[in-house]
Amino acid sequence: MTIEKIIGLVTRNKYVVLGIAVLFILLILLYIRQASKRRYKREFDGLEIKYNELMSIPVLFKINKANGLAKINPKVQKEVVSCKALFDDINKQQEEIAVVMADAEDAIAFSKLKNAKLLLTDLNGMIEETLQETYRLSTSLETLLEQETQQRLEITELKERFRSVKYKVQESASVLSDSYPTLETQIKEIEHNFSVFEEWMYASDFEKAREISEITRENVITLEHNLVTIPKLYQLAKGLIPQLLEVVSKKYSEANQDHVYIDHLELPKTLASISEVLKDDLLKISQANTEETQLSLIESQKRLENVIHQIEKEHKSHRDLDQRASETYEMLDVLRKDLGQLNQSAEKTQSRFNFENHVETVATFAQQAEEFQALRIKLERMVEEEQIPASTVLISVNELNQDITILKEKTLATSTRVDQANADEVRANHQLLKLHLIINDVQVRIKKRSIGSISESYNSDLERAYGYTKQIKDLLNEDMIDVTTLNATVTEAIDYIYKLHNNVNNLVGVVDMCENALVYANKFRAYVPDIDAELTRAELSFNNGEYTQALTSIINSIDKYRPNVAYEEMILDNAKSAR
């Protein structure tokens, strides 16, 4: 078909084409309208969701709570009034929003799209503004009601704590024994307090709610304390204390059997008293009176432990007393005997050695010893009568032992001084005899050599030696010996006379060596002319008493003619020739 034909056909049917075009445009416009309607419907649904969110905010509940709080707390009344005013505004806005929403919904339903668009725009702004104001109001109310929130949190935690301890109490019924009903009563009281708390919270009286909360908290703490403490108290009241009572009774019987005096402890009375207190303590434990009971039980424990200690102390003192007393009295007997001997010779000793106040001192010691003896008799009577605790008697015996020990030391010091003085006198007599023998020996040695020079040299020394012996003898012959002077003189005499004896021995030894050397050297005079002059000079030195020089000269002269010949060989040869 050619273009011309088509154009011709359209020209002939132009009304048909026009109708089709109009119909097509109408269809397009209808589609656009329906699409807009659906879009507005979705927008409306979204706004409806926001509206429902707005309406779900629990501001009314919070306002009522705030009104209740304002009644009991004037401090927040101004803020509550402000919040209530805002709440009223929000309510009005919500009512307006509801009207607009209804109009918008109708406009959409009846396809009044232009009006629906305007309504939806207004509705979105209104909802958004009201929603923000509602959230702000809710936040303000929450701030006002923060006390309630905090109390709710605290009471929740407290309830959890209570449930835990309640369960433990129920589990520990057997251990809690007679106190379990009391703890059940405490549990019921706590549960009642929780109910009262909720009532005050519902009434928005937060102060009273806090008061009951604090009381409940203290009750829960008390319950926890009782749960832990009561079993321990029963361990004391039903376990340890009865055991200690039994121990005391047993030790009491043993002490009586061993005749140990313990009447002063008043054990029957003490045991009866503690038993009665124990009954009261058990009753108090069942009533959950833990603080007072704990103090009482600890006190009873201390009393019983102290009683046991006292019984054991008396028992031990009873055993130790015999041995300690025996040792002490034996020491006293020896001391009295020593003092008796010392006293007998006191006057003689004092006059002999010039000990100042020696007689008075010994007499004082003896008197003290007799006082100790009197105390001893008294203590022995105490033990026999068995009317005084052994520990008390033992203290007295120990004190007596200490006093005797001190007096014994003093007596020993005095006795030692006397013994030393007597020993010094005996020693002086003994040394005097020895010194005489040594002097005689010196004289014999000098006389035996018949050397005038030696005799002349030591005459003065011998006279001095005899002077020392005379001094010692005179001191010993005196009626009152000065021991200090005597000892000093004896020491000085020993030093001098022993030194004299050594000097004489040494000198005689040198003389003997000179004589032996001369005899040996004379062998060479006959055939060694030069030695004669040297020996002559040596003999001259010998005669002059210069024995060391003479010996040196002789040995030197011999050494010239017989070098490397030891002096011992000379002496040996001379001795052989002498035989």
C-alpha positions in Angstrom: 0.0 0.0 0.0 1.3 3.4 -1.0 1.5 6.4 1.1 -1.1 8.1 -0.9 -3.5 5.3 -0.2 -2.9 5.5 3.5 -3.3 9.2 3.7 -6.5 8.8 1.7 -7.8 6.2 4.1 -7.0 8.4 7.2 -8.7 11.3 5.6 -11.8 9.3 5.0 -11.7 8.0 8.6 -10.4 11.0 10.6 -13.1 10.9 13.2 -12.3 7.4 14.1 -8.6 8.2 14.6 -9.5 11.2 16.7 -11.7 9.1 18.9 -8.9 6.6 19.4 -6.5 9.4 20.3 -8.9 10.9 22.8 -9.4 7.5 24.4 -5.7 6.9 24.6 -5.2 10.2 26.4 -8.0 9.4 28.8 -6.4 6.1 29.7 -3.1 7.8 30.4 -4.7 10.4 32.6 -6.6 7.7 34.5 -3.4 5.7 35.0 -1.6 8.8 36.3 -4.5 9.6 38.7 -4.6 6.0 40.0 -0.8 6.0 40.5 -1.0 9.3 42.5 -3.9 7.9 44.5 -1.8 4.8 45.4 1.2 7.0 46.3 -0.9 9.1 48.6 -2.4 6.0 50.1 1.2 4.7 50.9 2.1 8.1 52.3 -1.0 8.0 54.4 -0.2 4.5 55.7 3.3 5.7 56.7 1.8 8.7 58.6 -0.7 6.4 60.2 2.2 4.3 61.6 3.8 7.4 63.0 0.5 8.4 64.5 0.2 5.0 66.2 3.8 5.4 67.4 2.8 8.8 68.8 -0.3 7.4 70.5 1.7 4.5 72.0 4.0 6.7 74.0 2.9 6.2 77.7 2.8 9.8 78.7 -0.6 9.5 80.3 0.7 6.9 82.8 3.8 9.0 83.5 1.6 12.2 84.0 -0.5 10.4 86.5 2.6 9.2 88.3 3.9 12.8 88.2 0.7 14.1 89.6 0.9 11.7 92.5 4.6 12.7 93.1 3.6 16.4 93.1 1.1 15.8 95.9 3.8 14.4 98.3 6.7 16.5 97.0 5.9 20.2 96.6 9.4 20.8 95.2 8.4 19.2 91.8 4.9 20.7 91.6 6.0 23.5 89.3 7.6 21.1 86.8 4.6 18.8 86.9 2.3 21.7 86.1 4.5 22.6 83.1 4.5 19.0 81.9 0.7 18.8 82.3 0.2 21.9 80.3 2.4 20.5 77.5 0.4 17.2 77.8 -2.8 19.1 77.3 -1.4 20.8 74.2 -0.3 17.5 72.8 -3.7 16.0 73.4 -5.3 18.9 71.4 -2.7 18.3 68.6 -3.6 14.6 68.6 -7.3 15.4 68.2 -6.5 17.8 65.4 -4.3 15.2 63.8 -7.1 12.7 64.0 -9.5 15.1 62.2 -6.9 15.8 59.5 -6.2 12.1 59.1 -9.9 11.4 58.6 -10.2 14.1 56.0 -7.1 12.9 54.2 -8.3 9.4 54.2 -11.7 10.5 52.7 -9.9 12.7 50.1 -7.9 9.7 49.0 -10.8 7.4 49.0 -12.9 9.8 46.9 -9.9 10.6 44.7 -9.7 14.2 45.8 -6.0 14.0 45.1 -5.2 17.7 45.1 -6.9 18.1 48.5 -5.3 14.8 49.7 -1.8 16.1 48.8 -2.3 19.3 50.8 -3.8 17.4 53.8 -1.0 14.8 53.8 1.6 17.6 53.8 -0.1 19.3 56.7 -0.6 15.9 58.5 3.2 15.0 58.2 4.2 18.3 59.7 1.7 18.0 62.5 2.6 14.4 63.4 6.3 15.1 63.3 6.0 18.2 65.5 3.7 16.4 68.0 5.9 13.4 68.1 8.9 15.5 69.0 7.0 17.3 71.7 5.7 14.0 73.0 9.2 12.6 73.2 10.4 15.7 75.0 7.5 15.5 77.4 8.3 11.8 78.0 11.9 12.6 78.7 11.0 15.3 81.2 8.6 13.0 83.0 11.2 10.3 83.1 13.6 12.7 84.7 10.9 13.6 87.3 10.2 9.9 87.9 13.9 8.9 87.9 13.6 8.2 91.7 10.9 5.7 90.9 13.0 4.1 88.2 16.0 3.8 90.5 13.9 2.4 93.3 12.5 -0.2 90.8 16.0 -1.2 89.8 17.1 -1.5 93.5 14.1 -3.4 94.6 14.5 -5.8 91.6 18.1 -6.5 92.7 17.0 -6.9 96.3 14.3 -9.3 95.3 16.9 -11.4 93.4 19.1 -11.3 96.5 16.2 -12.3 98.7 15.2 -15.2 96.5 18.7 -16.6 96.7 19.0 -16.4 100.4 15.4 -17.8 100.8 16.4 -20.8 98.8 19.6 -21.3 100.9 17.6 -21.1 104.1 15.2 -23.7 102.9 18.1 -25.9 101.9 19.8 -25.5 105.3 16.7 -26.3 107.4 18.5 -29.2 109.2 21.6 -27.1 110.0 19.5 -24.2 111.2 17.7 -26.6 113.6 15.4 -24.8 116.1 16.1 -21.4 114.6 14.5 -22.4 111.2 10.9 -21.3 112.2 12.3 -17.9 113.2 14.0 -17.5 109.9 10.8 -18.5 108.1 9.0 -15.7 110.0 11.7 -13.3 108.8 11.2 -14.5 105.3 7.4 -13.8 105.5 8.1 -10.4 106.9 10.4 -9.5 104.0 7.8 -10.8 101.5 5.2 -8.6 103.2 7.5 -5.6 103.0 7.9 -6.1 99.3 4.1 -5.9 99.0 3.9 -2.8 101.0 6.7 -1.3 98.8 4.6 -1.9 95.7 1.6 -0.2 97.3 3.6 2.9 98.1 5.1 2.9 94.7 1.6 2.7 93.1 0.5 5.6 95.3 3.6 7.5 94.1 4.8 8.0 97.7 8.4 7.3 96.8 9.7 8.5 100.2 7.7 5.9 102.1 8.5 3.4 99.5 12.2 4.1 100.0 11.8 3.8 103.8 10.2 0.4 103.5 12.9 -0.5 100.9 15.7 0.3 103.3 13.9 -1.7 106.1 13.6 -4.6 103.7 17.2 -4.4 102.7 18.3 -4.5 106.4 16.0 -7.5 106.9 17.6 -9.3 104.0 21.1 -8.5 105.3 20.0 -9.8 108.7 18.7 -12.9 107.1 21.9 -13.5 105.2 23.9 -12.9 108.4 21.7 -15.4 110.3 22.1 -18.0 107.6 25.9 -17.8 107.9 26.2 -17.2 111.7 23.6 -19.5 113.2 25.2 -22.8 112.1 28.5 -21.6 113.5 26.8 -20.7 116.8 25.3 -24.2 116.9 28.8 -25.6 116.4 29.8 -23.7 119.5 26.7 -24.3 121.5 26.1 -28.0 120.7 29.7 -29.0 119.9 32.7 -27.2 121.3 31.1 -25.9 124.6 29.8 -29.3 125.6 33.1 -30.9 124.7 34.9 -28.3 126.9 32.5 -29.0 129.7 33.3 -32.7 129.5 37.0 -32.0 129.5 36.7 -29.8 132.6 34.7 -32.5 134.4 37.2 -35.2 133.5 40.2 -33.1 134.6 38.4 -32.2 137.8 38.0 -35.8 138.6 41.6 -36.6 137.8 42.8 -33.7 140.0 40.7 -35.0 142.9 42.1 -38.5 142.5 45.7 -37.1 142.5 44.9 -35.0 145.6 45.6 -31.8 143.7 44.1 -28.8 145.6 41.7 -26.9 143.2 38.9 -25.9 145.5 39.8 -22.3 144.9 38.7 -22.6 141.3 35.1 -23.4 142.5 34.6 -25.7 139.5 31.1 -27.1 140.4 29.8 -23.6 140.6 31.5 -22.5 137.4 30.3 -25.6 135.5 26.7 -25.1 136.7 26.8 -21.4 135.7 28.2 -22.0 132.2 25.6 -24.8 131.7 22.7 -22.4 132.6 24.2 -19.7 130.3 24.4 -22.4 127.5 20.7 -23.1 127.9 19.9 -19.4 127.5 22.2 -19.2 124.5 20.5 -22.1 122.7 17.1 -20.4 123.2 18.5 -17.1 121.9 20.0 -18.9 118.8 16.5 -20.3 118.1 15.2 -16.7 118.2 18.0 -15.6 115.8 19.5 -13.4 118.5 23.0 -13.9 117.1 25.0 -10.9 118.2 24.4 -11.2 121.9 24.6 -15.0 121.7 27.9 -15.0 119.9 29.5 -12.8 122.6 28.1 -15.1 125.3 29.3 -18.3 123.7 32.8 -16.9 123.1 32.9 -15.8 126.7 31.9 -19.3 127.9 34.6 -20.8 125.6 37.2 -18.5 127.1 36.1 -19.3 130.7 36.2 -23.0 130.1 39.6 -22.9 128.3 40.9 -20.8 131.2 39.6 -23.3 133.7 41.3 -26.1 131.8 44.5 -24.1 131.8 44.2 -23.5 135.6 43.6 -27.2 136.3 46.5 -28.2 134.2 48.7 -25.6 135.8 47.8 -26.8 139.3 48.3 -30.4 138.3 51.8 -29.6 136.9 52.6 -27.4 139.9 51.6 -30.3 142.1 54.0 -32.6 140.2 56.8 -30.1 140.1 56.5 -29.0 143.7 58.0 -32.2 145.2 61.1 -32.1 143.0 61.6 -28.4 143.4 61.0 -28.4 147.1 63.4 -31.4 147.5 66.2 -29.6 145.5 65.6 -26.4 147.5 65.5 -27.9 150.9 68.6 -30.0 150.1 70.5 -26.9 149.0 69.4 -25.2 152.2 70.7 -28.1 154.4 74.1 -27.9 152.7 74.2 -24.2 153.0 73.3 -24.3 156.8 76.1 -26.9 157.3 78.6 -24.8 155.4 77.7 -21.7 157.3 77.9 -23.6 160.6 81.5 -24.6 159.8 82.3 -21.1 158.6 80.8 -19.6 161.7 82.9 -21.8 164.0 86.2 -20.5 162.6 84.9 -17.0 161.9 86.6 -15.3 164.9 89.9 -17.2 164.4 89.9 -16.4 160.7 89.1 -12.7 161.3 91.9 -12.3 163.8 94.4 -14.4 161.8 93.9 -12.7 158.4 92.5 -9.3 159.4 89.2 -9.8 157.5 87.1 -6.7 158.3 83.5 -7.5 159.7 84.0 -11.2 158.8 82.3 -12.4 162.0 79.3 -10.1 161.5 79.0 -11.1 157.8 79.0 -14.8 158.6 76.5 -14.3 161.5 74.2 -12.4 159.1 74.4 -15.2 156.6 73.6 -17.7 159.3 70.6 -15.7 160.5 69.3 -15.5 156.9 69.7 -19.3 156.6 67.7 -19.8 159.7 65.0 -17.5 158.4 64.9 -19.6 155.3 64.6 -22.7 157.4 61.6 -21.3 159.2 60.0 -20.5 155.9 60.8 -24.0 154.7 58.9 -25.5 157.8 56.0 -23.2 157.0 55.9 -24.3 153.3 56.1 -28.0 154.3 53.1 -27.5 156.6 51.2 -25.9 153.8 51.8 -28.9 151.5 50.8 -31.3 154.3 47.5 -29.5 155.0 46.6 -29.3 151.3 44.6 -26.1 151.7 46.6 -23.8 149.4 47.0 -24.2 145.6 50.3 -26.0 144.6 51.0 -23.1 142.2 51.0 -20.6 145.0 53.3 -22.8 147.2 55.5 -23.4 144.1 56.0 -19.7 143.6 57.1 -19.4 147.3 59.4 -22.4 146.9 60.9 -20.8 143.7 61.4 -17.5 145.5 63.0 -19.3 148.4 65.3 -21.2 146.0 66.4 -17.9 144.4 67.1 -16.4 147.9 69.1 -19.5 148.9 71.0 -19.4 145.7 72.0 -15.8 146.3 73.0 -16.5 149.9 74.9 -19.6 148.7 76.9 -17.5 146.2 77.7 -15.0 149.0 78.7 -17.8 151.3 80.8 -19.4 148.7 82.6 -16.1 148.0 83.3 -15.7 151.7 84.4 -19.3 152.1 86.6 -19.1 149.0 88.3 -16.0 150.5 89.0 -17.8 153.7 90.2 -20.9 151.9 92.4 -18.7 149.7 93.9 -17.0 152.7 94.7 -20.4 154.4 96.1 -21.7 151.1 98.3 -18.6 150.8 99.7 -19.2 154.3 100.4 -22.9 153.5 101.9 -21.8 150.2 104.1 -19.3 151.9 105.4 -21.9 154.4 106.1 -24.3 151.5 107.8 -21.7 149.4 109.9 -20.6 152.4 111.3 -24.2 152.7 112.0 -24.4 149.0 113.8 -21.0 149.0 116.0 -22.2 151.9 117.0 -25.2 149.9 117.8 -23.2 146.8 119.9 -20.7 148.8 121.8 -23.7 150.4 122.4 -25.1 146.9 123.8 -21.8 145.7 126.1 -21.7 148.7 127.2 -25.3 148.2 128.0 -24.6 144.5 130.0 -21.5 145.3 131.8 -23.2 148.2 132.5 -26.3 146.1 134.4 -24.2 143.4 136.5 -22.5 146.1 136.8 -19.5 144.0 137.2 -16.4 146.0 136.0 -14.0 143.3 132.7 -15.8 143.1 132.2 -15.8 146.8 133.0 -12.1 147.0 130.6 -11.3 144.1 127.6 -13.1 145.5 128.0 -12.4 149.2 125.6 -9.4 149.0 123.2 -11.4 146.9 123.1 -14.2 149.4 122.5 -11.7 152.2 119.6 -10.2 150.3 118.2 -13.7 149.7 118.3 -14.5 153.4 116.7 -11.2 154.0 113.7 -12.2 151.9 113.3 -15.5 153.8 113.5 -13.7 157.1 110.7 -11.3 156.0 108.5 -14.2 155.0 109.2 -16.1 158.2 108.4 -12.9 160.3 105.1 -12.4 158.4 104.1 -16.0 159.1 105.0 -15.7 162.7 102.8 -12.7 163.3 99.5 -13.2 165.1 97.6 -11.4 162.3 98.8 -12.2 158.8 98.6 -9.5 156.1 97.9 -11.9 153.3 98.4 -9.2 150.6 101.8 -8.3 151.9 102.7 -12.0 152.5 101.8 -12.9 148.9 103.7 -9.9 147.5 106.8 -10.7 149.5 106.8 -14.4 148.5 106.4 -13.5 144.9 109.3 -11.0 145.0 111.5 -13.5 147.0 110.8 -16.3 144.4 111.7 -14.0 141.5 115.0 -12.9 143.1 116.3 -16.1 144.6 115.4 -18.2 141.5 117.3 -15.6 139.3 120.3 -15.8 141.7 120.3 -19.6 141.5 120.3 -19.4 137.7 123.1 -16.9 137.6 125.3 -18.9 139.9 124.6 -22.1 137.9 125.6 -20.3 134.7 128.7 -18.9 136.2 129.8 -22.2 137.7 129.2 -23.8 134.2 131.5 -21.2 132.6 134.2 -21.8 135.3 134.0 -25.6 134.6 134.3 -25.0 130.9 137.4 -22.7 131.5 139.1 -25.3 133.6 138.4 -28.1 131.1 139.7 -25.9 128.3 142.9 -25.1 130.1 143.6 -28.7 130.9 143.0 -29.5 127.2 145.2 -26.6 126.0 148.1 -27.5 128.3 148.8 -30.5 126.0 150.2 -28.0 123.4 152.5 -25.9 125.7 155.4 -28.2 125.4 155.6 -28.2 121.6 153.8 -25.0 120.7 155.8 -22.1 122.2 153.5 -19.3 121.1 150.4 -20.8 122.8 152.1 -20.5 126.2 151.8 -16.7 126.3 148.2 -16.7 125.2 147.3 -19.3 127.8 149.1 -17.3 130.5 147.0 -14.3 129.7 143.9 -16.5 129.8 144.9 -17.8 133.2 145.4 -14.2 134.4 141.8 -13.4 133.3 140.5 -16.5 135.0 142.2 -15.6 138.3 140.8 -12.1 138.1 137.3 -13.6 137.8 136.9 -12.7 134.1 135.8 -16.3 133.3 133.9 -15.6 130.0 136.9 -13.6 128.6 139.3 -16.4 129.7 137.2 -19.1 128.0 137.1 -17.1 124.8 140.9 -16.6 124.8 141.6 -20.2 125.4 139.2 -21.4 122.6 140.7 -18.8 120.2 144.3 -19.9 120.9 143.5 -23.6 120.4 141.6 -22.8 117.3 144.8 -21.3 115.7 146.7 -24.5 116.0 143.8 -26.9 115.7 141.2 -25.2 113.5 137.7 -26.6 113.1 137.9 -28.6 116.3 134.7 -28.2 118.2 134.8 -27.4 121.8 132.8 -30.5 122.6 135.7 -32.6 121.2 138.1 -30.8 123.5 136.0 -31.7 126.5 135.6 -35.2 125.4 139.3 -35.7 124.9 140.0 -34.2 128.3 137.5 -36.4 129.9 139.1 -39.5 128.4 142.5 -38.5 129.5 141.2 -37.9 133.0 140.0 -41.5 133.1 
